Amino acid sequence: MRKYTLLLLAGLLLAACNTQEPVIRGDRLVFSGERMSIQIGKYYQLTTYGVTGKDSTEVESTLLTWTSSDPKVASVTGGILIGHSLGETTISASYGDKTASLVVSTRDGETTTGIDGSFSAEHIYDLGRELAVESGMQQFDMDKDGNIYYFQVGAKPAFYETLVTKVKPSKVGSSANEGVMRLYYEGHPTGCSVEDASDGTYLWVPEFSGKYTSPTHQYYQQYWNAQTVARIKWEAGKQVFPGDAGVEHFWFGHSGDINVAIDPEHDILCVTYHNAKHLGQTRRFFTYRLSEAMKTPLEDITLREYVRGGDGAPDLKEETVSPTIKAHDMTKVKPLEEMGISTVINKPEDVNYYAWQGFDYYDGLVYFVEGTAGAIMGGSVCALTVFDMTGKIHEARAYVSLLADPAALRSFGITTTGAMESEGVKAWNGNLYLAFASTGYQGSTTPRANVFKYNLALK
């Protein structure tokens, strides 16, 4: 009887164990990308996810069996990767019948951009720039002559306007400019670009954004969730509305907050979506031939309903609209490439952990910046990751060392408060440019814009 009772208890315990949730959830096991690179001698904590459809859950690294096809190039223990010698290896993480694979290449030396090194006067491109209104800039780009175009949201309560200020770079805190354009109801300019064309300079900006009308929302009266991209000819002093004649519209069919980067030198138009739920837990990137996009016929496109107006000059009362516009229908153009980076974030090592602060596309690579503006000296953060459209990481996440160096920030007069918010990136002509909105320039309380220049040595 006792033997029978023990067997019964054992059976019940086994049944209970079998009803527990599996240790690893998901139909398959994946890394956040397919390729990455690591510097020789550096460590990196790898992360895997159990995925079913659009749902993903991070997997505890110690539960997995880790292997490297060539441990002499790079080895892995408990998910911690270390580079040993130049070459390429495949890292595998397994649990039962599930396996995730990642191709890892190694490189010698420090970061190829130099942003994690010491800062000197030669890195200053535009310092302490006082812009048209006392609000921090949100994005920037440059033309072929090296002029900077700073994109700002109007100062509160004028959130309905985007200001674009053209300046010649200066290292002495100048307020001079070459002119200002005002773009109404375009939205938050986190992804904008400048194109040099044969007939002038054009601005590429997100447009047809809607206003948040709830007083309890953190973006109350601000304009977000752009639906299309506009191509607008630069004209100093001009005011432009989305429906004005001469504004060229591009519609990509997605409902998310769209941002744009132009690489005219290589005939590329790149867009990314910041808030498109139907695209899954990824930020998606798409590239197109710029010349093909420009030739796409204009068609009638009816935009989704949104709210605008009622918030100041120009005198337009608040209204809910769903306009039909003439636009290039980019849904009829096949993208050259498409890829996504995971937006599943759990720790500071994950891409997307900090606030997204813009991107650029140049010569086949995406330059992706994140950051936060700390309230104390040395407390601000700016991180850069460089990858291609296959998901291969060409520059693993690197941090701008200047922001954590109070002595350098003070000695160059950049800030006496330490508040430095990353606001965009530009790769061009062998150099990398990073922009920052700051306060405390030489003790001033006025918000300032800064652009720093680094040598671009990516292979």
C-alpha positions as CSV (number, residue, x, y, z in Angstrom):
1,M,0.0,0.0,0.0
2,R,2.8,2.4,0.9
3,K,4.6,1.6,-2.4
4,Y,1.4,2.4,-4.3
5,T,0.9,5.7,-2.4
6,L,4.5,6.8,-3.2
7,L,4.0,5.9,-6.9
8,L,0.8,7.9,-6.9
9,L,2.4,10.9,-5.3
10,A,5.3,10.8,-7.8
11,G,2.8,10.6,-10.7
12,L,0.9,13.6,-9.3
13,L,4.2,15.6,-8.9
14,L,5.2,14.7,-12.5
15,A,1.9,15.8,-13.8
16,A,2.1,19.1,-11.9
17,C,5.5,19.7,-13.4
18,N,4.3,19.0,-16.9
19,T,1.5,21.6,-16.5
20,Q,3.9,24.4,-15.6
21,E,4.7,27.0,-18.3
22,P,7.8,26.1,-20.4
23,V,11.1,27.6,-19.4
24,I,11.4,29.2,-22.8
25,R,8.3,30.7,-24.3
26,G,7.9,30.9,-28.1
27,D,8.0,28.8,-31.2
28,R,11.5,29.8,-32.1
29,L,14.6,31.3,-30.6
30,V,16.2,34.4,-32.2
31,F,18.8,37.1,-31.7
32,S,17.8,40.7,-32.2
33,G,19.8,40.7,-35.5
34,E,21.6,38.3,-37.9
35,R,25.1,39.8,-37.8
36,M,27.3,42.0,-35.6
37,S,30.9,43.0,-35.2
38,I,33.0,43.3,-32.0
39,Q,36.4,44.8,-31.3
40,I,39.2,42.4,-30.4
41,G,39.5,42.2,-26.6
42,K,36.0,43.7,-25.9
43,Y,33.1,41.9,-24.2
44,Y,29.5,42.1,-25.2
45,Q,26.4,40.6,-23.5
46,L,24.3,38.8,-26.2
47,T,20.5,38.6,-25.8
48,T,18.1,36.1,-27.3
49,Y,14.3,36.1,-27.5
50,G,11.6,33.4,-27.7
51,V,9.2,34.5,-30.4
52,T,5.7,33.5,-31.4
53,G,4.2,35.7,-34.2
54,K,4.7,39.3,-33.0
55,D,5.2,38.4,-29.3
56,S,8.7,38.0,-27.9
57,T,10.1,37.3,-24.5
58,E,13.8,37.7,-23.5
59,V,15.4,34.4,-22.6
60,E,17.7,34.0,-19.6
61,S,21.2,33.4,-21.0
62,T,22.2,30.8,-18.4
63,L,19.5,28.5,-19.6
64,L,21.0,28.2,-23.1
65,T,23.9,26.1,-24.5
66,W,26.3,28.5,-26.2
67,T,28.8,27.5,-29.0
68,S,31.2,29.3,-31.4
69,S,32.2,27.8,-34.7
70,D,35.6,29.3,-34.3
71,P,36.5,30.1,-30.7
72,K,39.9,31.4,-31.8
73,V,38.0,34.4,-33.5
74,A,35.4,34.9,-30.7
75,S,34.2,32.8,-27.8
76,V,31.0,32.9,-25.8
77,T,30.3,31.8,-22.2
78,G,26.9,32.2,-20.7
79,G,26.0,34.7,-23.4
80,I,29.0,36.9,-22.9
81,L,30.9,37.3,-26.2
82,I,34.6,38.2,-26.4
83,G,36.6,38.9,-29.5
84,H,40.1,37.3,-29.8
85,S,41.5,37.6,-33.3
86,L,40.5,38.9,-36.8
87,G,38.0,36.8,-38.6
88,E,34.4,35.6,-38.6
89,T,32.5,33.0,-36.6
90,T,29.0,31.8,-36.0
91,I,27.6,32.0,-32.5
92,S,24.8,29.6,-31.6
93,A,22.4,29.6,-28.6
94,S,20.4,26.4,-28.1
95,Y,17.6,25.1,-25.9
96,G,16.1,21.7,-26.7
97,D,15.2,21.7,-30.4
98,K,15.4,25.5,-30.7
99,T,18.6,27.2,-32.0
100,A,19.4,30.9,-32.7
101,S,22.5,31.8,-34.8
102,L,24.5,35.0,-35.1
103,V,27.4,35.8,-37.5
104,V,30.1,37.7,-35.6
105,S,33.0,39.5,-37.3
106,T,35.9,41.0,-35.3
107,R,37.9,44.1,-35.8
108,D,41.0,45.6,-34.4
109,G,41.4,49.0,-32.7
110,E,39.0,51.4,-31.1
111,T,35.6,52.6,-32.5
112,T,35.9,53.5,-36.2
113,T,34.1,56.8,-35.6
114,G,36.3,58.0,-32.7
115,I,33.3,59.3,-30.7
116,D,34.5,57.4,-27.6
117,G,37.9,59.1,-27.6
118,S,39.1,62.4,-26.2
119,F,37.6,65.7,-27.4
120,S,39.6,68.5,-29.0
121,A,39.0,71.9,-30.7
122,E,39.2,70.2,-34.1
123,H,36.0,68.4,-33.3
124,I,34.0,71.6,-33.0
125,Y,32.0,72.4,-36.2
126,D,29.3,74.8,-34.8
127,L,29.3,75.8,-31.2
128,G,26.8,77.5,-29.0
129,R,24.5,78.5,-31.8
130,E,21.6,80.7,-30.7
131,L,18.6,80.0,-33.0
132,A,15.5,81.9,-34.1
133,V,13.4,81.0,-31.0
134,E,14.4,79.9,-27.6
135,S,13.5,76.3,-28.0
136,G,16.0,73.4,-28.5
137,M,16.5,72.2,-32.0
138,Q,15.3,68.7,-32.9
139,Q,17.3,67.8,-36.0
140,F,19.8,69.0,-38.5
141,D,21.4,68.4,-41.9
142,M,23.9,70.0,-44.2
143,D,24.2,71.1,-47.8
144,K,27.1,70.5,-50.2
145,D,28.7,73.8,-49.1
146,G,28.7,72.8,-45.4
147,N,25.9,75.1,-44.3
148,I,23.8,73.7,-41.5
149,Y,20.0,73.6,-41.5
150,Y,18.6,73.4,-38.0
151,F,15.1,72.1,-37.5
152,Q,13.1,73.3,-34.5
153,V,9.6,73.0,-33.0
154,G,8.3,76.5,-32.2
155,A,8.5,77.6,-28.6
156,K,5.5,76.9,-26.4
157,P,2.6,77.5,-27.2
158,A,3.5,77.6,-30.9
159,F,3.9,73.9,-31.3
160,Y,2.1,74.1,-34.7
161,E,5.2,75.4,-36.5
162,T,8.5,73.9,-37.5
163,L,11.3,76.4,-38.0
164,V,14.2,75.7,-40.3
165,T,17.2,78.0,-39.8
166,K,20.2,78.0,-42.2
167,V,23.6,79.0,-40.8
168,K,27.2,79.1,-41.7
169,P,29.2,77.1,-39.1
170,S,31.0,79.1,-36.4
171,K,32.9,78.2,-33.3
172,V,32.1,81.3,-31.3
173,G,28.5,81.1,-30.3
174,S,27.0,83.1,-33.1
175,S,23.3,84.0,-33.5
176,A,23.7,85.0,-37.2
177,N,21.8,83.1,-39.8
178,E,21.2,83.0,-43.6
179,G,17.4,82.9,-43.2
180,V,14.5,81.1,-41.5
181,M,11.6,79.1,-43.0
182,R,8.3,78.4,-41.2
183,L,6.5,75.1,-41.9
184,Y,3.1,74.8,-40.4
185,Y,1.4,71.7,-39.0
186,E,4.3,69.4,-40.1
187,G,4.9,67.7,-36.8
188,H,7.9,66.9,-34.6
189,P,11.0,67.1,-36.9
190,T,12.9,64.1,-35.6
191,G,13.8,62.8,-39.0
192,C,14.5,65.4,-41.7
193,S,17.0,65.7,-44.5
194,V,18.5,68.2,-47.1
195,E,18.9,67.6,-50.8
196,D,21.1,69.5,-53.1
197,A,19.4,69.5,-56.5
198,S,20.3,71.2,-59.8
199,D,17.6,73.8,-59.3
200,G,18.2,74.5,-55.6
201,T,18.2,73.1,-52.1
202,Y,15.2,71.0,-50.9
203,L,14.0,70.1,-47.4
204,W,12.6,66.6,-46.8
205,V,10.3,66.6,-43.8
206,P,7.5,64.5,-42.2
207,E,4.1,66.2,-42.7
208,F,0.4,66.0,-42.0
209,S,0.8,65.4,-38.3
210,G,-2.1,65.4,-35.8
211,K,-2.4,67.4,-32.6
212,Y,-2.9,65.8,-29.2
213,T,-5.9,67.5,-27.7
214,S,-6.1,65.9,-24.3
215,P,-4.6,68.3,-21.5
216,T,-3.5,65.2,-19.6
217,H,-1.3,63.9,-22.5
218,Q,2.4,64.5,-22.3
219,Y,2.4,65.9,-25.8
220,Y,-0.7,68.1,-25.3
221,Q,-1.0,70.6,-28.3
222,Q,2.0,69.1,-30.0
223,Y,1.9,67.6,-33.5
224,W,3.0,64.0,-34.0
225,N,2.4,60.9,-36.1
226,A,3.2,62.3,-39.5
227,Q,1.5,60.4,-42.4
228,T,3.6,61.5,-45.4
229,V,6.9,63.0,-46.4
230,A,7.2,66.4,-48.1
231,R,9.8,67.8,-50.4
232,I,9.9,71.6,-50.0
233,K,12.3,74.0,-51.8
234,W,14.3,76.1,-49.4
235,E,13.4,79.8,-49.6
236,A,14.5,82.0,-46.7
237,G,11.6,83.9,-45.1
238,K,8.9,81.7,-46.7
239,Q,5.9,80.3,-44.8
240,V,4.6,76.9,-46.0
241,F,1.5,74.9,-45.3
242,P,1.2,71.1,-46.2
243,G,-1.3,71.7,-48.9
244,D,0.5,74.6,-50.6
245,A,1.3,74.5,-54.3
246,G,4.8,73.5,-54.9
247,V,5.0,71.1,-52.0
248,E,5.7,67.5,-53.2
249,H,4.2,64.7,-51.2
250,F,5.2,61.1,-50.8
251,W,2.9,58.5,-49.3
252,F,4.2,55.1,-48.1
253,G,1.0,53.5,-46.9
254,H,1.9,53.0,-43.3
255,S,0.1,54.7,-40.4
256,G,3.1,55.1,-38.1
257,D,5.2,58.2,-37.4
258,I,7.4,58.4,-40.5
259,N,10.9,59.9,-40.6
260,V,13.2,60.3,-43.6
261,A,16.8,60.5,-44.7
262,I,18.1,61.3,-48.2
263,D,21.4,60.1,-49.7
264,P,21.4,61.9,-53.1
265,E,25.0,60.9,-53.8
266,H,24.0,57.3,-54.0
267,D,20.4,57.9,-55.2
268,I,18.7,56.6,-52.1
269,L,15.6,57.6,-50.2
270,C,15.3,55.9,-46.8
271,V,12.3,56.0,-44.4
272,T,11.8,54.6,-41.0
273,Y,8.7,54.2,-38.8
274,H,8.7,55.2,-35.2
275,N,5.2,54.1,-34.2
276,A,3.6,51.6,-36.5
277,K,2.0,48.9,-34.4
278,H,1.2,46.6,-37.3
279,L,4.9,46.3,-38.1
280,G,5.5,44.4,-34.9
281,Q,8.0,44.9,-32.2
282,T,10.6,46.4,-34.5
283,R,11.5,49.8,-36.0
284,R,11.3,49.2,-39.7
285,F,13.6,50.7,-42.4
286,F,13.0,50.9,-46.1
287,T,15.2,52.1,-48.9
288,Y,14.1,53.2,-52.4
289,R,15.8,54.7,-55.5
290,L,15.4,58.4,-55.1
291,S,15.2,58.9,-58.9
292,E,12.5,56.2,-59.1
293,A,10.5,57.8,-56.3
294,M,10.6,61.2,-58.0
295,K,9.2,59.7,-61.3
296,T,6.3,57.9,-59.5
297,P,3.0,59.4,-60.9
298,L,0.9,61.6,-58.6
299,E,-2.3,60.0,-57.4
300,D,-5.2,61.0,-55.1
301,I,-4.5,59.8,-51.5
302,T,-7.0,60.3,-48.7
303,L,-5.2,60.7,-45.4
304,R,-6.5,59.4,-42.1
305,E,-8.5,61.7,-39.8
306,Y,-6.5,64.1,-37.6
307,V,-6.9,67.4,-35.7
308,R,-5.1,70.7,-36.4
309,G,-5.5,74.4,-35.7
310,G,-6.9,76.4,-32.8
311,D,-3.6,77.1,-31.2
312,G,-2.4,80.5,-32.4
313,A,-1.1,82.2,-35.6
314,P,-1.8,81.5,-38.4
315,D,-5.5,82.0,-37.4
316,L,-6.9,78.6,-38.2
317,K,-9.6,77.3,-35.9
318,E,-9.4,73.8,-34.5
319,E,-10.8,71.3,-37.0
320,T,-10.8,67.5,-37.6
321,V,-9.8,66.8,-41.2
322,S,-9.1,63.9,-43.5
323,P,-7.8,65.6,-46.7
324,T,-7.3,64.1,-50.1
325,I,-4.0,65.1,-51.6
326,K,-2.0,64.5,-54.8
327,A,1.0,62.4,-53.7
328,H,3.6,60.0,-55.1
329,D,2.1,56.6,-54.1
330,M,5.2,54.7,-52.9
331,T,3.2,51.6,-52.2
332,K,3.6,50.9,-55.9
333,V,7.3,51.0,-55.7
334,K,9.2,47.9,-54.5
335,P,11.7,48.8,-51.8
336,L,15.3,48.0,-52.5
337,E,15.8,46.7,-49.0
338,E,13.8,46.3,-45.8
339,M,14.9,45.5,-42.3
340,G,13.9,46.0,-38.7
341,I,15.6,46.4,-35.4
342,S,14.0,45.1,-32.2
343,T,12.2,47.5,-30.0
344,V,12.1,45.0,-27.1
345,I,14.2,46.7,-24.5
346,N,15.1,45.5,-21.0
347,K,18.5,46.9,-20.2
348,P,20.9,49.7,-21.1
349,E,22.8,47.5,-23.6
350,D,19.7,47.1,-25.8
351,V,19.4,49.3,-28.9
352,N,16.4,51.6,-28.4
353,Y,16.9,51.7,-24.6
354,Y,17.4,55.5,-24.6
355,A,15.2,58.0,-26.4
356,W,15.5,57.8,-30.2
357,Q,17.2,61.0,-31.5
358,G,17.3,60.5,-35.2
359,F,19.1,58.6,-38.0
360,D,20.9,59.0,-41.3
361,Y,21.5,56.8,-44.2
362,Y,24.7,57.1,-46.2
363,D,26.5,54.7,-48.6
364,G,24.6,51.6,-47.5
365,L,24.7,52.2,-43.8
366,V,22.2,53.4,-41.2
367,Y,23.5,55.7,-38.5
368,F,21.2,55.4,-35.5
369,V,21.4,57.7,-32.4
370,E,19.8,57.6,-29.0
371,G,20.3,59.7,-25.9
372,T,19.0,61.5,-22.8
373,A,19.9,65.0,-21.4
374,G,21.1,64.6,-17.8
375,A,20.5,67.4,-15.4
376,I,24.0,67.2,-13.9
377,M,27.5,67.5,-15.4
378,G,28.5,64.3,-17.0
379,G,25.0,62.8,-16.8
380,S,23.9,63.1,-20.4
381,V,24.1,60.1,-22.8
382,C,24.5,59.8,-26.5
383,A,24.9,56.3,-28.1
384,L,25.5,55.5,-31.8
385,T,24.9,52.2,-33.6
386,V,25.8,51.7,-37.2
387,F,24.3,48.8,-39.2
388,D,23.4,47.9,-42.8
389,M,20.1,46.8,-44.3
390,T,20.8,43.2,-43.8
391,G,21.0,43.7,-40.0
392,K,24.8,43.4,-39.8
393,I,26.2,45.7,-37.2
394,H,29.2,47.6,-38.5
395,E,29.7,49.7,-35.3
396,A,28.5,48.1,-32.1
397,R,26.9,50.6,-29.8
398,A,29.4,53.3,-28.9
399,Y,29.0,56.3,-26.5
400,V,30.1,59.9,-27.0
401,S,32.7,60.3,-24.3
402,L,32.6,64.1,-24.3
403,L,29.2,64.0,-22.5
404,A,30.7,62.2,-19.5
405,D,33.7,64.6,-19.3
406,P,32.7,67.7,-17.2
407,A,36.2,69.2,-17.5
408,A,36.0,69.2,-21.4
409,L,32.4,70.5,-21.4
410,R,33.5,73.5,-19.3
411,S,36.8,74.2,-20.9
412,F,35.3,74.5,-24.4
413,G,32.4,76.6,-23.0
414,I,29.9,74.0,-24.3
415,T,27.9,73.9,-21.1
416,T,28.1,74.7,-17.4
417,T,25.0,72.6,-16.6
418,G,25.8,69.3,-18.4
419,A,22.4,69.2,-20.2
420,M,23.3,67.9,-23.6
421,E,20.5,66.2,-25.6
422,S,21.5,64.3,-28.8
423,E,19.6,65.7,-31.8
424,G,20.6,64.0,-35.0
425,V,23.5,62.5,-37.0
426,K,24.9,63.1,-40.4
427,A,27.5,61.0,-42.3
428,W,29.0,62.8,-45.2
429,N,32.2,63.4,-47.1
430,G,34.4,61.2,-44.9
431,N,33.1,62.7,-41.6
432,L,30.5,62.0,-39.0
433,Y,28.5,64.9,-37.5
434,L,26.6,64.7,-34.3
435,A,24.3,67.5,-33.1
436,F,23.3,68.4,-29.5
437,A,20.8,70.8,-27.9
438,S,22.3,72.3,-24.8
439,T,21.9,74.8,-22.0
440,G,24.6,76.6,-20.1
441,Y,26.8,77.8,-23.0
442,Q,29.4,79.9,-21.2
443,G,27.0,80.2,-18.4
444,S,24.0,81.4,-20.5
445,T,20.6,80.0,-19.8
446,T,19.5,80.3,-23.5
447,P,19.1,76.9,-25.3
448,R,21.9,76.4,-27.8
449,A,22.7,74.1,-30.8
450,N,26.0,72.4,-31.3
451,V,27.4,70.2,-34.1
452,F,30.6,68.2,-33.5
453,K,32.7,66.6,-36.3
454,Y,34.5,63.3,-36.2
455,N,36.5,61.4,-38.7
456,L,34.6,58.6,-40.3
457,A,36.8,55.6,-40.9
458,L,34.2,52.8,-41.3
459,K,35.1,50.2,-43.8
